[in-house]
């Protein structure tokens, strides 16, 4: 997938479904890391604000899709690229000085492009810290 100005890998173990996006409704007072909420299957679903993450960027246009995580968080995506049955190696660990290290893991070369794996647990920990620091 492409989001936050980067090509990213998301494990299917973390993914519930991919849906057509709808504009999120902002929350009163706002929460860092959350754009707002959308109604999904009759429930409020928070939508991630990529630009609030260290090293993240705002989407370059309207999202093509929302990736709904099993943890009940929606990720707006610039585009879906493809699915992979297995990943080639070798993997490279992120540098210590990388601001996105808290939510992005190792990278791998796919078709000459460096692609990083999304660390869903790291991202959720970061969102919890945002909330507790508020």
FENPE-V676000 format. One line per field, one symbol per residue. ss: DSSP state (2 for helix, 1 for strand, 0 for the rest). phi: phi as a letter, one per 20 degrees, with the letter a starting at -180 (. if undefined). A space follows every 10 residues. Layout:
ss: ???
phi: ???
This chain:
ss: 0110011110 0000111110 0000100000 1001111111 0011111102 2200000000 0000111110 0011111010 0000000000 0100000022 2201111111 0011111102 2222222222 2220
phi: .calmcecdc fffeeeadcf fcffefegnm cgncfrccec lmcfcfdfdg feegnecfgf affebdeeef emcddfdfae dadcfbdfde edfffgeffe gfccefcbec mndfcdefef fffffffffg ffef
